[in-house]
C-alpha cells in the first residue's frame, strides 16, 4: 500500500482495536464494538470469530436490544494468558503472577539486605538474579501455571535501560552500583523460562506511570508526569494515555549548586534532599532519633508520627488518660517537622520543573514513601510547586496521589508484556515475512556488481 502498511498490518490493527476495547470497556456486544473501534460490522464479525476460535475472547451473557433478539456480550478470556510482573526495588524484589485480567494469582517478596557498611552490597547482581531464579518458578508452582502459558515477564528496575542487539536490555543503575548490567542476557542464560517467553525490562518509574495511566489516577488524562517516591525519586512523562511513557532522571536535577552529595556521586541533586533515604539522614543529622535498626519504611512512619501527632493519641481535657498523662495531644517534633517542610519545598521546586518543561494535565505521586507521606504532605508540596512554576501551566495541572498503592510498579511491569500482546493483535511473536525485492532493484544491483 502507498503508506507502507500491508493487509497483514491492517488485520493486526483491527485485532488490536477489538482486543483493547473489550479489555478496557467490555463486556461489549458485536454491535457496540463497531462504533467503539471505528470498524465495519463485517470487520468486527471476522475479527471476533478469529479471537473466539483462538480462545482469546469468550461470551459473557447477553443484553436486550431495542425490539430485536438479545445481543451476546463478549469479553477477554482471563485464562487465555498469564503475566509476571517484577519490581526490583531498593529494599526488596517483588514478583507477582497475574492472569490476563490482572488478577493476582501468586506473589513472593525477597528482601534486599546487607549486614555490612556498604549499602550497595544489597544490590549485588548475583543476589538479585538468585531472587529471580527462585521467585519466578515459585509463583508459577504456587498457582499451578505452566511456564509456556506466560505471555512474558515484565521487570521494573531502578536506572536507565538501554538495548543492544547482543545483550537485549542493559541496565545502567548508577545509584545501585549497576554499570551496564546485561540483565536480559543473564536471565536468558539462566534458563528460567522457555525461549518463547520474552522478557520486558524497563525503568521502574516508567512501569508505575503505565499502571496509573491505564488503571489508576491517570485514566482520562492525555498527558501526565508520574512520580515514583521511594528510597530515591524518579519520574515518567506520558503524552499519550495509551502509549508508553518516557522515564526521566528527575531525581538528579540539580536543586542546589554545591549541595549535599547524592548517592549518584553528584552534588545538589533533588534525590539528595527528597528521597526517603536522604530524608531520614537529614532528620538524624538535625538531631532527630530514627528508630535504631529499623528499615526505611518503619523509620519514615516514625518520623511522620513525630511531626504530625495523631489527635487520637490524646483525650478529653481532665481525663488524665492522654499519651503524656495530661489529656492533651502531644506536641509535634519540631526537628522532624522542619525537615519535612524543607523537603516539601524541594519537592515543590522539582514539581515546578516538571510543570514548566512538560506542562502536564496531571502530576501523580506514587511509591511507598509518596503514599505514606500522603495528602497532608502533598498539599504543602503543591503550594510550593505553584509558587515556583509559571502561572499559566501551574493553573492547569492537577497534583494528586496515585490510586494503585505501593505495588503499582509490579502491576506496571506486568503491563509491559500485556501492551505488546495488544500491539501484536493477540498473536504470538513471529518474524516478519521476507518479501522479494522489486525487479528494478535486483537489476541495478547486478549492474553495480559488474
C-alpha positions as a printed Julia matrix, in Angstrom:
450×3 Matrix{Float64}:
   0.0     0.0     0.0
   1.09    3.6    -0.57
   1.64    4.35    3.11
   3.7     1.21    3.65
   1.02   -0.7     5.59
   0.21   -4.16    4.3
  -3.01   -6.16    4.51
  -1.31   -8.12    7.3
  -0.73   -4.87    9.21
  -4.39   -3.88    8.82
  -5.6    -7.22   10.13
  -3.29   -6.91   13.14
  -4.51   -3.36   13.81
  -8.15   -4.49   13.62
  -7.48   -7.27   16.12
  -5.66   -4.82   18.38
  -8.57   -2.38   18.28
 -11.1    -5.08   19.22
  -8.94   -6.56   21.98
  -8.27   -3.18   23.55
 -11.9    -2.1    23.58
 -13.04   -5.42   25.04
 -10.29   -5.22   27.65
 -10.89   -1.66   28.82
 -14.64   -1.25   28.15
 -16.01   -4.8    27.96
 -18.09   -6.81   28.06
 -19.42   -5.43   24.75
 -21.64   -6.77   22.02
 -20.56   -7.05   18.39
 -22.99   -4.2    17.65
 -21.27   -1.93   20.22
 -17.78   -2.84   19.03
 -18.38   -1.19   15.65
 -18.67    2.43   16.85
 -16.16    1.79   19.65
 -13.44    0.68   17.23
 -14.45    2.5    14.04
 -14.57   -0.82   12.17
 -17.32   -2.03    9.87
 -19.73   -4.69   11.09
 -18.13   -7.17    8.69
 -14.64   -6.49   10.02
 -15.84   -6.79   13.61
 -17.54  -10.1    12.83
 -14.43  -11.52   11.16
 -12.09  -10.42   13.95
 -14.37  -11.64   16.74
 -14.75  -15.03   15.04
 -10.96  -15.4    14.92
 -10.49  -14.35   18.53
 -13.22  -16.68   19.8
 -11.77  -19.59   17.81
  -8.33  -18.89   19.34
  -9.76  -18.8    22.87
  -8.83  -15.16   23.48
 -12.43  -13.95   23.62
 -15.44  -15.62   25.25
 -19.15  -14.99   25.65
 -20.28  -13.19   28.81
 -24.08  -13.3    28.82
 -26.42  -11.12   26.8
 -28.37   -7.86   26.9
 -31.74   -6.97   25.46
 -31.81   -4.96   22.26
 -34.4    -2.43   21.1
 -37.03   -4.68   19.57
 -34.68   -7.39   18.37
 -33.03  -10.51   19.68
 -30.8   -10.23   22.76
 -27.23   -9.3    21.91
 -24.42  -11.56   23.04
 -21.77   -9.87   25.16
 -18.09  -10.61   24.65
 -15.08  -10.26   26.92
 -11.4   -11.15   27.05
 -10.83  -14.62   28.46
  -8.8   -14.04   31.64
  -7.27  -17.53   31.44
  -6.07  -17.18   27.84
  -2.65  -15.97   29.02
  -0.62  -15.11   32.09
   1.84  -12.36   33.02
   4.6   -11.94   35.57
   5.48   -8.52   36.97
   8.73   -7.94   38.86
   9.75   -4.89   40.86
  13.49   -4.79   41.54
  13.11   -2.15   44.2
  15.59   -0.62   46.57
  14.6    -2.69   49.59
  13.14   -5.87   48.06
  12.44   -7.84   44.9
   8.7    -8.37   44.49
   7.42  -10.96   41.98
   3.72  -11.37   41.13
   1.84  -13.65   38.74
  -1.36  -12.35   37.1
  -3.96  -13.67   34.72
  -4.93  -11.56   31.72
  -7.46   -9.59   33.81
  -4.58   -8.65   36.16
  -5.99  -10.71   39.0
  -3.1   -11.62   41.28
  -2.63  -15.39   41.42
   0.59  -15.62   43.42
   3.33  -13.42   44.84
   6.64  -13.62   46.63
   8.94  -10.98   48.11
  12.68  -11.31   48.58
  14.27   -8.7    50.88
  17.46   -6.96   49.8
  19.55   -6.77   52.95
  23.15   -6.17   53.89
  24.96   -6.53   57.2
  28.0    -4.6    56.05
  28.68   -0.87   55.87
  28.33   -0.71   52.09
  24.67   -0.18   51.15
  25.41   -1.23   47.56
  26.1    -4.81   48.67
  22.36   -5.43   48.84
  22.06   -4.76   45.1
  24.71   -7.29   44.09
  23.69   -8.59   40.67
  24.22  -12.18   41.77
  21.87  -11.7    44.73
  19.14  -10.2    42.55
  19.47  -12.96   39.95
  19.23  -15.59   42.7
  15.99  -14.0    43.9
  14.62  -14.09   40.34
  15.76  -17.67   39.76
  13.94  -18.74   42.91
  10.95  -16.42   42.79
   9.72  -16.87   39.22
   9.36  -20.68   39.44
   7.92  -20.22   42.94
   4.91  -18.16   41.79
   4.3   -20.43   38.81
   4.31  -23.51   41.06
   2.05  -21.86   43.64
  -0.58  -21.06   41.0
  -0.1   -24.28   39.04
   0.6   -22.42   35.79
   2.92  -23.87   33.13
   5.71  -21.5    32.08
   4.73  -21.98   28.42
   1.45  -20.16   29.09
   3.2   -16.92   30.01
   2.85  -14.01   27.6
   6.0   -12.54   29.1
   7.82  -11.31   32.18
   7.95   -7.56   32.81
  10.67   -6.19   35.11
  10.9    -2.7    36.58
  14.42   -1.62   37.57
  15.99    1.49   39.15
  18.09    3.12   36.45
  18.39    3.79   32.75
  17.63    0.89   30.39
  19.44    0.74   27.05
  19.21   -2.02   24.46
  21.82   -3.69   22.31
  21.43   -6.4    19.63
  23.78   -8.71   21.55
  22.53   -8.37   25.13
  18.99   -7.05   24.87
  18.12   -4.82   27.85
  21.18   -3.41   29.64
  20.68   -1.6    32.97
  22.7     1.47   33.95
  21.75    1.86   37.61
  24.26    4.34   38.95
  22.6     4.73   42.36
  22.67    0.97   43.0
  26.12    0.33   41.52
  24.95   -1.35   38.31
  27.26   -0.38   35.46
  25.94   -1.7    32.13
  24.47   -4.9    33.61
  23.19   -7.12   30.73
  20.17   -8.25   32.73
  18.19   -9.73   29.84
  21.12  -11.84   28.66
  21.83  -13.05   32.2
  18.22  -14.13   32.62
  18.27  -15.92   29.27
  21.45  -17.73   30.23
  19.84  -18.82   33.5
  17.25  -20.83   31.5
  14.44  -19.91   33.87
  11.79  -19.99   31.17
  11.31  -21.36   27.65
  12.89  -19.32   24.87
   9.4   -18.48   23.62
   8.67  -16.38   26.75
  10.0   -12.83   26.28
  11.43  -10.52   28.96
  10.46   -6.84   29.02
  12.79   -4.74   31.18
  12.25   -1.04   31.8
  12.65    1.75   34.34
  10.5     1.34   37.47
   9.1     4.87   37.29
   8.01    4.16   33.72
   6.16    0.99   34.74
   4.47    2.93   37.57
   3.39    5.56   35.04
   2.0     2.92   32.71
  -0.07    1.38   35.51
  -1.5     4.68   36.76
  -2.39    5.82   33.22
  -4.13    2.58   32.29
  -5.89    1.71   35.54
  -5.29    4.41   38.14
  -5.41    8.15   38.73
  -4.17    8.93   35.21
  -7.18    7.49   33.37
  -8.69   10.04   31.03
  -5.64   12.34   31.02
  -3.85   12.93   27.73
  -0.62   13.9    29.49
   0.82   13.33   32.94
   4.02   13.2    34.95
   4.03   10.24   37.32
   6.47   10.49   40.21
   7.95    7.44   41.95
   8.88    8.43   45.5
  10.68    5.68   47.4
  14.23    5.45   48.7
  15.04    7.77   45.82
  12.84    9.68   43.39
  12.18    9.3    39.69
   9.51   10.23   37.17
   7.84    9.17   33.96
   6.36   11.62   31.47
   3.36   10.39   29.46
   2.0    12.29   26.46
  -0.49    9.65   25.26
  -2.96    7.98   27.61
  -2.48    4.59   25.91
   1.12    4.92   24.74
   4.29    4.17   26.7
   5.75    6.94   28.79
   9.32    8.19   28.87
  11.39    7.75   32.01
  13.26   10.89   33.05
  16.01   11.04   35.68
  14.12   13.74   37.53
  15.71   12.84   40.85
  19.07   14.0    39.52
  18.08   17.53   38.59
  20.37   19.95   40.42
  18.34   21.87   43.01
  21.28   23.29   44.93
  24.69   24.14   43.49
  27.47   22.5    45.53
  24.77   20.99   47.74
  24.58   17.64   49.52
  26.35   14.69   47.95
  23.84   12.46   46.16
  24.23    8.71   46.11
  24.77    9.0    42.35
  28.03   10.83   43.17
  26.98   14.33   42.07
  26.19   17.24   44.37
  22.89   19.02   44.91
  20.53   16.5    43.26
  16.86   16.58   44.19
  17.23   12.98   45.4
  19.88   14.09   47.91
  17.15   16.09   49.68
  13.85   14.45   48.81
  14.33   10.66   48.62
  13.29    8.71   51.72
  16.88    7.64   52.36
  18.14   11.24   52.28
  15.12   12.49   54.23
  15.89   10.15   57.13
  19.58   11.02   57.0
  18.78   14.73   57.24
  16.46   14.1    60.19
  19.23   12.27   62.04
  21.78   14.99   61.18
  19.4    17.64   62.56
  19.16   15.83   65.89
  16.23   13.53   65.24
  16.14    9.96   66.51
  15.09    7.42   63.86
  14.35    4.0    65.42
  17.58    2.05   65.77
  17.89   -0.83   63.31
  14.56   -0.07   61.62
  14.11   -0.33   57.87
  13.32    2.8    55.85
   9.55    2.29   55.81
   9.37    1.86   59.59
  11.69    4.81   60.18
   9.65    7.09   57.9
   6.47    6.07   59.73
   8.13    7.09   63.0
   9.23   10.43   61.55
   5.71   11.22   60.33
   4.22   10.24   63.68
   6.67   12.59   65.41
   6.0    15.51   63.06
   2.22   15.05   62.81
   0.97   13.53   66.1
  -2.34   11.78   65.77
  -5.06   13.75   67.62
  -6.45   10.38   68.68
  -3.46    9.82   70.95
  -4.81   12.45   73.35
  -8.11   12.51   75.24
 -10.68   14.85   76.64
  -9.18   17.51   78.9
  -9.23   16.5    82.52
  -9.47   12.76   81.85
  -5.81   12.28   82.66
  -5.53    9.5    80.09
  -3.63   11.28   77.31
  -0.34    9.95   75.96
   1.55   12.42   78.16
  -0.7    11.89   81.19
  -2.33   15.33   80.9
  -5.11   14.59   78.43
  -3.54   16.8    75.72
  -2.33   15.99   72.23
   1.47   15.57   72.07
   3.42   18.49   70.63
   4.85   17.97   67.12
   8.56   17.15   66.98
   9.96   20.47   65.76
  13.02   18.87   64.17
  11.06   16.28   62.17
   8.51   18.9    61.13
  11.19   21.35   59.95
  12.96   18.69   57.86
   9.67   17.58   56.28
   8.65   21.15   55.48
  12.03   21.84   53.86
  11.67   18.6    51.88
   8.21   19.69   50.71
   9.76   22.87   49.34
  12.48   20.97   47.49
   9.89   18.63   46.02
   7.69   21.59   45.09
  10.62   23.13   43.23
  11.14   19.81   41.46
   7.45   19.65   40.54
   7.67   23.16   39.13
  10.37   21.93   36.74
   8.03   19.17   35.53
   5.24   21.74   35.1
   7.36   24.24   33.2
   9.11   21.67   31.0
   6.23   19.33   30.11
   3.01   21.23   31.03
   1.17   18.03   32.02
  -2.52   17.81   32.85
  -1.71   15.86   36.0
   1.2    15.1    38.3
   0.64   11.85   40.18
   2.7    10.73   43.16
   3.22    7.01   43.86
   5.75    4.77   45.5
   5.7     3.58   49.11
   7.2     6.79   50.51
   4.97    9.12   48.49
   1.84    7.28   49.55
   2.97    7.16   53.18
   3.61   10.91   53.24
   0.12   11.28   51.87
  -2.3    14.12   51.49
  -1.1    16.36   54.32
   2.41   16.49   52.89
   1.23   16.73   49.26
  -0.81   19.86   49.94
   2.37   21.63   51.09
   4.3    20.35   48.05
   1.52   21.6    45.75
   1.62   25.08   47.29
   5.39   25.32   46.73
   5.11   23.93   43.18
   2.51   26.54   42.28
   4.62   29.36   43.68
   7.74   28.31   41.74
   6.12   27.37   38.4
   4.91   29.61   35.6
   1.38   30.8    36.27
  -0.3    29.51   33.09
   0.77   25.82   33.19
   0.56   25.74   37.01
  -3.1    26.78   36.87
  -3.9    23.88   34.54
  -2.19   20.99   36.32
  -3.74   18.79   38.98
  -1.39   17.27   41.55
  -2.66   14.13   43.24
  -1.72   10.79   44.77
  -1.69    7.63   42.71
  -4.51    5.19   43.42
  -2.91    1.78   42.8
  -1.0     1.51   46.06
   2.63    0.68   46.79
   2.6    -2.36   44.47
   1.89   -0.33   41.34
   5.41   -0.83   39.92
   4.79   -4.59   39.81
   1.42   -4.11   38.09
   3.04   -1.73   35.62
   5.8    -4.24   34.91
   3.16   -6.86   34.08
   1.57   -4.36   31.68
   4.74   -4.37   29.53
   4.02   -7.83   28.05
   0.29   -7.05   28.02
   0.87   -3.92   25.9
   2.98   -5.94   23.47
   0.27   -8.61   23.36
  -2.22   -5.93   22.28
   0.2    -4.43   19.74
   0.61   -7.84   18.09
  -3.15   -8.31   17.9
  -3.0   -11.16   20.41
  -0.81  -13.28   18.17
   2.5   -14.89   19.19
   5.63  -13.01   18.23
   6.72  -14.06   14.79
   9.28  -12.99   12.24
   8.11  -10.67    9.52
   7.95  -12.43    6.15
  10.78  -11.58    3.78
   9.38  -10.31    0.5
  11.41  -10.3    -2.74
  12.94   -7.03   -3.93
  11.34   -5.22   -6.87
  12.78   -6.21  -10.24
  14.41   -2.78  -10.8
  16.4    -3.07   -7.54
  17.7    -6.52   -8.47
  18.68   -5.31  -11.96
  20.56   -2.27  -10.63
  22.34   -4.37   -8.02
  23.55   -6.7   -10.76
  24.8    -3.71  -12.79
  26.75   -2.36   -9.81
  28.47   -5.74   -9.33
  29.68   -5.68  -12.93
